[in-house]
């Protein structure tokens, strides 16, 4: 079974456009779990454009109260403190999620758009990964479908990789000529990861159109979906959108 972890960033983005707590991120997270989602994902950034440190703490508590539910905190491990944002690593070690997905995004990026270059960043990541491992937190690295880089992910101590699916999703939307080559690269990357003993997650711009094929990746364990699911929820309601993605992942 491929787990669905709902990314709540877009709910928080809408909330932050007004004063107050409307929509309530935790309430929407609870709705997703009640509808059958197996986990929740957040990506706090130093500028707090969407998820805030308080959201991470509240959602960690929500997930702890549910048997079998996983909480995934993703972000830049090199991001330090800014105002009341304590930095990713202090926040993760405080809230102790089930999984921490490390992502090489800069503070000025609109969204994550590439995986780690571990030839450059591997040595910096190793002590961070060791701290997470000591805290019994699963470590996933956001990666492009590059076989050499994926091998390095294993060497630096990751438990899983999260394949960056943006180019695949764009190719499907545009019906571009390189769809087959991109998908083949992801298939090879997933199989390579499995052979190395790495778990395989995926995320970025996956939706109900491109997910039916992507779900066939060998060993795919979890997808993190936020933007498209939130958009679909505008048309069908949040619980129905979660169910639609769960059915899609199940091949129904």
C-alpha positions, -999 to +999 in steps of 0.1 A: +000+000+000+013+035-009+007+059+019-008+093+013+007+121+034-013+154+029+008+185+027-010+213+046+011+242+034-016+256+011-042+256+039-017+276+060-010+300+031-047+308+028-050+314+066-020+337+065-037+360+040-059+373+069-056+379+106-067+351+129-069+313+124-092+308+095-090+283+080-077+263+109-047+242+098-051+216+125-088+212+119-081+206+082-054+181+091-079+163+113-103+161+084-077+146+062-069+119+088-106+112+094-109+107+056-082+081+056-049+098+049-021+079+065+000+110+074+004+148+073+033+168+059+044+203+065+073+224+051+081+253+075+103+280+060+121+308+078+098+335+063+068+316+076+049+322+044+026+293+052+034+268+080+045+284+113+064+268+142+032+267+162+015+247+135+043+221+136+039+217+173+001+214+171+001+190+142+028+168+159+004+165+189-025+157+166-005+129+149+008+115+182-028+110+193-036+087+163-024+052+160-005+044+128-004+081+116+029+095+105+040+131+107+065+143+082+084+176+086+104+187+055+127+216+049+162+230+045+184+215+072+208+245+068+181+271+075+188+289+107+167+309+131+148+340+119+126+360+143+105+333+161+114+306+136+140+285+156+156+268+126+145+235+110+167+212+131+157+227+165+121+225+155+123+189+143+142+178+174+116+195+196+085+181+178+100+147+170+081+138+138+082+102+124+101+114+094+122+144+085+126+151+048+156+172+041+152+195+011+178+218-005+156+249-010+168+284-004+148+310+015+139+329-017+126+299-037+089+299-045+089+261-040+113+232-040+126+226-075+157+203-073+172+175-053+204+175-033+238+175-048+255+152-023+289+155-039+287+191-027+265+189+004+270+153+016+297+161+042+275+189+057+245+166+059+262+137+076+262+152+112+227+164+107+216+129+096+234+115+126+215+138+150+182+127+135+191+091+137+201+095+173+166+109+179+150+079+162+136+100+134+135+085+099+156+105+074+145+111+038+165+131+013+148+151-016+165+138-047+165+139-085+164+106-103+202+105-106+216+070-098+250+083-087+234+108-063+210+082-049+240+059-041+255+088-022+222+092-003+228+057+011+264+065+020+255+096+040+230+076+061+195+083+047+167+058+052+147+069+022+147+092-007+119+114-019+120+116-057+114+151-070+085+146-095+081+182-108+096+175-143+075+144-146+044+163-138+052+191-161+059+166-190+025+150-184+007+184-184+025+195-216+024+160-232+060+166-241+081+142-261+104+134-232+076+119-210+089+083-216+125+092-209+116+110-177+094+082-164+120+056-173+146+076-152+122+076-122+116+039-126+154+032-127+160+055-097+133+038-076+147+003-084+183+015-077+172+029-044+155-004-035+186-024-044+206-001-021+182-007+008+166+028+006+129+034+009+112+054-018+089+084-014+078+109-040+063+143-043+058+176-061+029+184-084+015+149-084-022+150-091-051+128-102-040+129-138-003+120-135-005+098-103-021+066-119+011+059-138+035+072-112+021+049-086+035+019-105+071+028-095+087-002-079+087+000-041+070+034-039+060+037-002+046+072+002+036+103-017+033+138-003+006+158-020-006+193-011-012+218-039-032+197-063-052+180-035-061+215-020-072+227-055-093+195-060-108+201-026-122+234-038-143+214-063-152+183-044-146+190-007-115+181+014-127+146+025-138+137-010-105+149-024-085+128+001-106+098-008-101+104-045-063+103-040-065+072-018-085+054-045-061+066-072-031+052-051-050+019-047-055+016-084-093+020-082 
